[in-house]
Amino acid sequence: MLTYENKIILAPMVRIGTLPMRLLALRYGADVVYTEELIDWKFLRSKRRFNDILNTIDFIDQTDGTVVFRTCSKETDKVVLQLGTCDAERALKVAKMVEKDVAAIDINMGCPKEFSIKGGMGVALLEQTDKACAILKTLVDNLSIPVTCKIRIFETVEKSLSVVEKLVGTGIKAIAIHGRTRNERPQHAVHTDIIRYIAEKIHIPVIANGGSKEIEKYKDIFKFKEMTGCTSVMLARAAEWNCSIFRKEGLLPMDTVIKEYLKLAVDYDNSPSNTKYCIQNILRDLQETPRGRKFLECQTLDQICAIWDLEQYCQEKQSQYQKMGIQGRWQVTPDSLEPPLKKQKADSVLLFICNLCFQVCFIRANFNDLSLPKSQLHTWASKNGYKLPIYETQQIEKLFRTILSFNGKKYTSTFWEKNKKFAEQGAALVCLHHLGVLSEKELVKLGSIIK
């Protein structure tokens, strides 16, 4: 079972703490890695699936087929799922879904962002101590894995300690303390004295967080640990900027870190948009350089990889995955929705009236506003003297599929989309492929599938 003594930890970070970055942190020396905050209601609409191509466990959003959470055996005993919640019942349902796939559950009580606060989550829970304690107690009493929480301090040490003691009383195994108040931001000094005071007063491990301004190299982690008197240290921005901060041997060059991260992103089929976001946070000011600006223009994973001479690695891996049947998004059909729908005849009718049906999924992040399939198709039609296509969309529950009529033929994708606009784009992709405007190789690069 996971313990929290003398650990160096990758902190939960929105959009950063996905599988490739967590695995990179472990490779460099992190003892424990946290996921990004995952919201309970989004998790509850997902299903657990084993991905036999990537050898991962994927929790798939049943409304659009996207991956809510992806993990693998390399991190099972070291990954902590951080949950955004304001409801004990929902929190327990999610925790039970992932109990065998993660090492611990952490409740986010420290995020000061508006989204979390309006939803009664994050730092808002610290203003409702009874509710916060009820959530923690419910999890502690019903789970076989450790439960923790991450908080921010209050303006006074007395108020901070009072709240912490109530949270500790629920039976949690550790508490992470960000040494800033709800209204303070990274430019404000971290209150190491308050963290130290609390650490001296309670009996469970305290994880110090908020020291990235003072942590520039590996040895600085232990200076921060000593300053706060804590048993462990959690790193956010210092790890976000250069994940090799966890290496005892010292920092690696930025390009080396990016290359190692990119290989993991390719290996685990990470989304191009998330991969790009993580690299942006490594590059920071270097995004304004010629190479940085070229990087910002990238839309696909292989385009990003090409900048760091990994285009061939990416293309070979993607080709391998395509042959094995990997999907750009998991297929969600009306039959898979819960509660089960009455049997529909829509599929057979749709396929009967269409001349050309392919399984093609539209992934918005891989297109810019000028390259959208419908735009490409309309441009092609105008240049070649054809009338513009007509779109008719079918909806079942929250799933959509479009029949595109063009030049006497009907086209559709057999892939159900999450909204009408995406369904129209998917049908346009099928038509563009039939017309020879987009080859199968190009569609593979765009994360689409044709069968």
C-alpha positions as CSV (number, residue, x, y, z in Angstrom):
1,M,0.0,0.0,0.0
2,L,1.2,3.5,-0.9
3,T,2.8,5.5,2.0
4,Y,3.7,9.2,2.1
5,E,6.9,9.2,4.0
6,N,10.0,10.8,2.3
7,K,8.4,11.0,-1.1
8,I,9.0,13.4,-4.0
9,I,5.7,13.8,-5.8
10,L,4.4,15.1,-9.2
11,A,1.6,17.4,-8.2
12,P,-1.9,17.4,-9.9
13,M,-1.8,19.9,-12.8
14,V,-4.7,20.6,-15.2
15,R,-3.9,19.1,-18.6
16,I,-0.3,18.4,-17.6
17,G,-0.8,15.3,-15.4
18,T,-1.8,12.9,-18.2
19,L,-0.2,9.5,-18.7
20,P,2.9,10.5,-20.7
21,M,4.0,13.2,-18.2
22,R,3.3,10.9,-15.2
23,L,5.4,8.1,-16.7
24,L,8.2,10.6,-17.6
25,A,8.2,11.9,-14.0
26,L,8.5,8.3,-12.7
27,R,11.3,7.6,-15.1
28,Y,13.2,10.6,-13.8
29,G,12.8,9.7,-10.2
30,A,9.4,10.8,-8.8
31,D,8.1,8.4,-6.2
32,V,4.4,9.2,-6.6
33,V,2.5,10.9,-9.5
34,Y,-0.9,12.6,-9.3
35,T,-3.4,12.8,-12.2
36,E,-4.8,16.1,-13.2
37,E,-8.1,16.9,-11.4
38,L,-10.8,14.7,-12.8
39,I,-14.4,15.8,-12.3
40,D,-16.8,13.3,-10.7
41,W,-19.8,13.7,-13.0
42,K,-17.6,13.3,-16.1
43,F,-16.0,10.2,-14.7
44,L,-19.4,8.7,-13.9
45,R,-20.5,8.8,-17.5
46,S,-17.4,6.7,-18.5
47,K,-16.9,3.0,-18.9
48,R,-13.7,1.1,-18.1
49,R,-12.1,-0.7,-21.0
50,F,-8.8,-2.6,-21.5
51,N,-6.9,-1.3,-24.5
52,D,-5.1,-4.3,-25.8
53,I,-3.1,-2.3,-28.3
54,L,-1.6,0.1,-25.8
55,N,-1.9,-2.2,-22.8
56,T,-3.7,0.5,-20.9
57,I,-6.8,0.8,-18.9
58,D,-9.0,3.5,-20.5
59,F,-12.1,5.1,-18.9
60,I,-14.1,6.2,-22.0
61,D,-16.7,9.0,-21.9
62,Q,-19.9,7.4,-23.3
63,T,-21.2,10.6,-24.8
64,D,-18.3,11.2,-27.2
65,G,-15.8,8.3,-27.0
66,T,-12.9,10.4,-25.6
67,V,-10.6,9.2,-22.9
68,V,-11.4,10.6,-19.5
69,F,-8.5,8.7,-17.7
70,R,-5.8,6.4,-19.1
71,T,-3.4,4.4,-16.9
72,C,-1.1,1.4,-17.2
73,S,0.6,-1.2,-15.1
74,K,3.8,0.9,-15.0
75,E,2.2,3.3,-12.5
76,T,-0.5,1.3,-10.8
77,D,1.1,1.4,-7.4
78,K,2.3,5.0,-7.7
79,V,-0.5,6.9,-9.3
80,V,-3.0,9.0,-7.2
81,L,-6.3,10.0,-8.8
82,Q,-7.2,13.5,-7.8
83,L,-11.0,13.9,-7.8
84,G,-12.9,17.1,-8.2
85,T,-16.2,16.7,-6.3
86,C,-18.6,18.3,-3.9
87,D,-20.7,15.2,-3.2
88,A,-19.8,12.2,-1.0
89,E,-22.0,9.8,-2.9
90,R,-20.6,10.7,-6.3
91,A,-17.1,10.7,-5.0
92,L,-17.5,7.1,-3.7
93,K,-19.0,5.9,-7.0
94,V,-16.0,7.2,-8.9
95,A,-13.5,5.8,-6.3
96,K,-15.1,2.4,-6.6
97,M,-14.8,2.5,-10.4
98,V,-11.0,3.0,-10.2
99,E,-10.1,1.4,-6.8
100,K,-8.2,-1.5,-8.4
101,D,-6.4,0.8,-11.0
102,V,-4.8,3.5,-8.8
103,A,-2.8,3.6,-5.6
104,A,-4.9,6.2,-3.8
105,I,-7.6,8.8,-4.1
106,D,-7.1,12.5,-3.4
107,I,-9.8,15.1,-3.0
108,N,-9.0,18.5,-4.5
109,M,-9.7,21.2,-1.8
110,G,-7.0,23.6,-3.1
111,C,-7.9,24.7,-6.6
112,P,-8.9,28.4,-6.6
113,K,-10.1,28.6,-10.2
114,E,-13.6,29.9,-10.9
115,F,-14.8,26.7,-12.4
116,S,-14.1,24.6,-9.3
117,I,-15.4,27.3,-6.9
118,K,-18.7,27.7,-8.8
119,G,-19.2,24.0,-8.7
120,G,-18.6,23.9,-4.9
121,M,-15.3,22.0,-5.5
122,G,-11.7,22.8,-4.9
123,V,-11.0,25.5,-2.3
124,A,-14.7,26.1,-1.9
125,L,-14.9,22.9,0.1
126,L,-12.6,24.5,2.8
127,E,-15.5,26.9,3.5
128,Q,-17.8,24.0,4.1
129,T,-15.8,21.9,6.5
130,D,-18.6,19.5,7.4
131,K,-19.2,18.6,3.7
132,A,-15.5,18.2,3.1
133,C,-15.2,15.9,6.1
134,A,-18.2,13.9,5.0
135,I,-16.7,13.3,1.6
136,L,-13.4,12.1,3.1
137,K,-15.0,10.0,5.8
138,T,-17.2,8.3,3.2
139,L,-14.2,7.3,1.2
140,V,-12.0,6.3,4.1
141,D,-14.8,4.0,5.4
142,N,-15.5,2.3,2.1
143,L,-12.2,2.0,0.2
144,S,-9.3,-0.4,0.4
145,I,-6.8,2.2,-0.8
146,P,-5.5,5.4,1.0
147,V,-7.5,8.6,0.9
148,T,-5.8,12.0,1.0
149,C,-6.7,15.6,0.3
150,K,-4.9,18.7,-1.0
151,I,-5.7,22.1,0.5
152,R,-4.6,25.7,0.7
153,I,-3.9,27.6,3.9
154,F,-6.0,30.3,5.5
155,E,-4.9,33.8,6.4
156,T,-4.1,32.8,9.9
157,V,-2.2,29.8,11.2
158,E,-4.9,29.2,13.8
159,K,-7.7,28.8,11.2
160,S,-5.4,26.7,9.0
161,L,-4.7,24.3,11.8
162,S,-8.3,24.1,13.0
163,V,-9.5,23.0,9.5
164,V,-6.6,20.6,9.0
165,E,-7.3,18.9,12.4
166,K,-10.9,18.3,11.3
167,L,-9.9,16.8,8.0
168,V,-7.2,14.6,9.7
169,G,-9.9,13.4,12.0
170,T,-11.7,11.6,9.1
171,G,-8.9,9.0,8.9
172,I,-7.0,10.3,5.8
173,K,-3.5,8.9,5.4
174,A,-1.8,12.2,4.4
175,I,-2.6,15.9,3.6
176,A,-0.9,18.0,0.9
177,I,-0.7,21.7,1.8
178,H,-0.2,24.5,-0.7
179,G,1.4,27.3,1.2
180,R,-0.7,30.1,-0.2
181,T,-4.2,31.3,0.5
182,R,-7.2,31.2,-1.7
183,N,-6.5,34.6,-3.2
184,E,-2.7,34.3,-3.5
185,R,-1.0,33.3,-6.8
186,P,2.5,32.1,-7.8
187,Q,4.0,35.6,-7.6
188,H,3.2,35.7,-3.9
189,A,5.7,34.2,-1.4
190,V,4.8,30.7,-0.1
191,H,4.2,30.6,3.7
192,T,6.6,27.9,4.7
193,D,6.1,28.9,8.4
194,I,2.5,28.0,8.4
195,I,3.1,24.6,6.7
196,R,5.8,23.9,9.3
197,Y,3.6,24.8,12.2
198,I,0.8,22.5,10.9
199,A,3.3,19.6,10.2
200,E,4.6,19.8,13.8
201,K,1.0,19.6,15.2
202,I,-0.5,16.7,13.4
203,H,0.3,13.0,13.4
204,I,-0.1,12.1,9.6
205,P,2.4,12.9,6.8
206,V,2.2,16.4,5.4
207,I,3.2,17.0,1.8
208,A,4.5,20.5,1.2
209,N,3.5,22.2,-2.1
210,G,4.0,25.7,-3.6
211,G,7.8,26.0,-3.6
212,S,8.5,26.0,-7.4
213,K,10.0,29.5,-7.2
214,E,12.6,28.3,-4.9
215,I,13.2,24.9,-6.6
216,E,15.5,25.1,-9.5
217,K,17.5,21.9,-9.1
218,Y,17.2,18.5,-7.3
219,K,18.9,19.6,-4.1
220,D,16.5,22.5,-3.7
221,I,13.7,20.0,-3.2
222,F,15.3,19.0,0.1
223,K,15.9,22.6,1.1
224,F,12.2,23.2,0.7
225,K,11.4,20.0,2.6
226,E,13.6,21.2,5.5
227,M,12.1,24.7,5.5
228,T,8.6,23.3,5.8
229,G,9.3,20.5,8.2
230,C,7.3,18.1,6.0
231,T,7.7,14.4,5.3
232,S,7.3,14.8,1.5
233,V,7.4,17.5,-1.2
234,M,5.0,17.9,-4.1
235,L,6.2,19.7,-7.3
236,A,4.0,21.5,-9.8
237,R,5.5,24.2,-12.0
238,A,9.1,23.2,-11.5
239,A,8.2,19.8,-12.9
240,E,5.9,21.3,-15.6
241,W,8.9,23.4,-16.9
242,N,11.4,20.6,-16.8
243,C,10.3,17.2,-15.6
244,S,13.9,16.1,-15.1
245,I,13.9,18.1,-11.8
246,F,13.3,14.7,-10.3
247,R,16.7,13.4,-11.4
248,K,19.3,13.0,-8.7
249,E,21.9,13.4,-11.4
250,G,20.7,16.8,-12.4
251,L,18.6,18.6,-15.0
252,L,18.6,17.4,-18.6
253,P,18.5,19.8,-21.5
254,M,15.0,21.0,-22.5
255,D,15.2,19.3,-25.9
256,T,16.1,16.0,-24.4
257,V,13.1,16.2,-22.0
258,I,10.8,17.1,-24.9
259,K,12.0,14.2,-27.0
260,E,11.5,11.7,-24.2
261,Y,8.1,13.2,-23.5
262,L,7.1,13.0,-27.2
263,K,8.1,9.4,-27.5
264,L,5.8,8.6,-24.5
265,A,3.0,10.7,-26.1
266,V,3.3,8.7,-29.3
267,D,3.6,5.3,-27.5
268,Y,0.4,6.0,-25.6
269,D,-1.5,7.7,-28.4
270,N,-1.8,10.9,-26.5
271,S,-4.0,13.5,-28.1
272,P,-2.2,16.1,-30.2
273,S,-3.9,19.0,-28.4
274,N,-2.8,17.8,-25.0
275,T,0.7,17.0,-26.2
276,K,1.0,20.4,-27.7
277,Y,-0.2,22.1,-24.4
278,C,2.4,20.2,-22.3
279,I,5.3,21.2,-24.7
280,Q,4.1,24.8,-24.7
281,N,4.6,24.8,-20.9
282,I,8.1,23.5,-21.3
283,L,9.0,26.0,-24.0
284,R,7.4,29.0,-22.3
285,D,9.1,32.2,-23.7
286,L,10.8,30.1,-26.4
287,Q,7.4,29.9,-28.2
288,E,8.3,33.3,-29.6
289,T,11.4,31.9,-31.4
290,P,11.3,30.8,-35.1
291,R,11.2,27.2,-34.0
292,G,8.6,28.0,-31.4
293,R,6.3,29.7,-33.9
294,K,6.6,26.8,-36.2
295,F,5.7,24.5,-33.4
296,L,2.6,26.6,-32.6
297,E,1.4,26.0,-36.2
298,C,1.3,22.2,-35.7
299,Q,-2.0,20.4,-35.7
300,T,-1.0,16.7,-35.6
301,L,1.3,14.6,-33.5
302,D,3.7,13.8,-36.4
303,Q,3.9,17.5,-37.2
304,I,5.0,18.2,-33.6
305,C,7.4,15.2,-33.7
306,A,9.0,16.5,-36.9
307,I,10.3,19.6,-35.2
308,W,12.3,17.3,-32.8
309,D,13.4,14.8,-35.5
310,L,10.9,12.2,-34.4
311,E,8.6,12.2,-37.4
312,Q,9.7,8.8,-38.6
313,Y,9.3,7.3,-35.1
314,C,5.8,8.8,-34.9
315,Q,4.7,7.6,-38.3
316,E,6.0,4.1,-37.8
317,K,4.3,3.8,-34.4
318,Q,1.0,5.2,-35.7
319,S,1.1,2.9,-38.7
320,Q,1.7,-0.1,-36.4
321,Y,-1.2,1.0,-34.2
322,Q,-3.5,1.5,-37.3
323,K,-2.8,-2.0,-38.5
324,M,-3.7,-3.3,-35.0
325,G,-7.0,-1.4,-35.2
326,I,-6.5,1.5,-32.9
327,Q,-9.1,4.2,-32.9
328,G,-8.8,8.0,-32.9
329,R,-11.7,8.0,-30.5
330,W,-13.5,5.0,-29.0
331,Q,-16.7,4.2,-30.9
332,V,-19.9,5.0,-28.9
333,T,-23.1,3.7,-30.4
334,P,-26.8,4.1,-29.3
335,D,-26.8,0.5,-28.2
336,S,-24.0,1.1,-25.7
337,L,-25.7,3.9,-23.9
338,E,-27.1,3.5,-20.4
339,P,-29.8,2.8,-19.7
340,P,-30.1,0.6,-22.8
341,L,-32.2,1.9,-25.6
342,K,-35.0,0.0,-27.3
343,K,-33.7,-1.6,-30.5
344,Q,-33.3,0.9,-33.2
345,K,-33.6,0.3,-36.9
346,A,-31.8,3.5,-37.8
347,D,-28.5,1.8,-38.7
348,S,-29.9,-0.5,-41.3
349,V,-32.0,2.3,-42.9
350,L,-29.0,4.7,-42.9
351,L,-26.6,2.3,-44.4
352,F,-29.2,1.2,-47.1
353,I,-29.8,4.7,-48.4
354,C,-26.1,5.7,-48.5
355,N,-23.9,4.9,-51.5
356,L,-20.6,5.2,-49.5
357,C,-20.2,4.4,-45.7
358,F,-16.9,4.4,-43.9
359,Q,-15.9,4.5,-40.3
360,V,-14.3,8.0,-39.9
361,C,-14.1,10.0,-36.7
362,F,-13.7,13.8,-36.7
363,I,-11.2,15.1,-34.2
364,R,-11.5,18.9,-34.0
365,A,-8.1,19.5,-32.5
366,N,-6.4,18.2,-35.7
367,F,-8.0,20.8,-37.9
368,N,-7.6,24.6,-38.1
369,D,-10.5,26.8,-39.0
370,L,-9.4,26.9,-42.7
371,S,-8.9,23.2,-43.1
372,L,-12.2,21.9,-41.8
373,P,-13.6,19.0,-44.0
374,K,-16.8,20.9,-44.9
375,S,-14.7,24.0,-45.9
376,Q,-12.5,21.8,-48.1
377,L,-15.5,20.1,-49.7
378,H,-17.3,23.3,-50.4
379,T,-14.1,24.8,-52.0
380,W,-13.7,21.7,-54.1
381,A,-17.3,21.8,-55.2
382,S,-17.2,25.5,-56.2
383,K,-13.9,25.1,-58.1
384,N,-15.3,22.1,-60.1
385,G,-18.7,23.6,-60.8
386,Y,-20.9,21.4,-58.6
387,K,-23.8,22.4,-56.3
388,L,-22.9,22.5,-52.6
389,P,-23.7,19.4,-50.6
390,I,-26.8,19.0,-48.5
391,Y,-26.5,17.7,-44.9
392,E,-29.3,15.7,-43.1
393,T,-28.5,14.7,-39.5
394,Q,-29.9,11.9,-37.5
395,Q,-29.9,12.1,-33.7
396,I,-30.4,9.3,-31.1
397,E,-30.1,10.5,-27.5
398,K,-26.8,12.6,-27.4
399,L,-25.3,10.9,-30.5
400,F,-25.4,12.3,-34.1
401,R,-24.7,11.0,-37.6
402,T,-25.1,12.9,-40.9
403,I,-26.1,11.8,-44.4
404,L,-24.3,14.1,-47.0
405,S,-25.9,14.3,-50.5
406,F,-23.5,15.4,-53.2
407,N,-23.6,15.1,-57.0
408,G,-26.2,12.3,-56.9
409,K,-24.6,10.2,-54.2
410,K,-25.0,9.9,-50.5
411,Y,-22.2,9.7,-48.0
412,T,-22.0,9.0,-44.2
413,S,-19.6,7.9,-41.5
414,T,-20.6,4.9,-39.4
415,F,-19.0,6.7,-36.5
416,W,-21.5,8.4,-34.2
417,E,-20.4,11.9,-33.2
418,K,-21.1,14.0,-30.0
419,N,-22.8,16.9,-31.8
420,K,-24.4,17.8,-35.2
421,K,-21.4,19.9,-36.4
422,F,-19.0,17.0,-35.8
423,A,-21.3,14.6,-37.6
424,E,-21.4,16.9,-40.7
425,Q,-17.6,17.1,-40.7
426,G,-17.4,13.3,-40.5
427,A,-19.6,12.9,-43.5
428,A,-17.6,15.5,-45.4
429,L,-14.4,13.4,-44.6
430,V,-16.0,10.4,-46.2
431,C,-16.9,12.4,-49.3
432,L,-13.4,14.0,-49.5
433,H,-11.8,10.6,-49.4
434,H,-14.1,9.2,-52.1
435,L,-13.3,12.2,-54.3
436,G,-9.5,11.7,-53.8
437,V,-9.0,15.0,-52.0
438,L,-7.8,13.3,-48.8
439,S,-5.9,10.0,-49.0
440,E,-6.1,7.3,-46.4
441,K,-2.6,8.2,-45.2
442,E,-3.7,11.8,-44.7
443,L,-6.7,10.6,-42.7
444,V,-4.5,8.5,-40.5
445,K,-2.4,11.6,-39.7
446,L,-5.6,13.4,-38.8
447,G,-6.5,10.7,-36.3
448,S,-9.4,9.4,-38.4
449,I,-10.2,5.8,-39.2
450,I,-11.4,4.2,-42.4
451,K,-12.6,0.6,-42.5
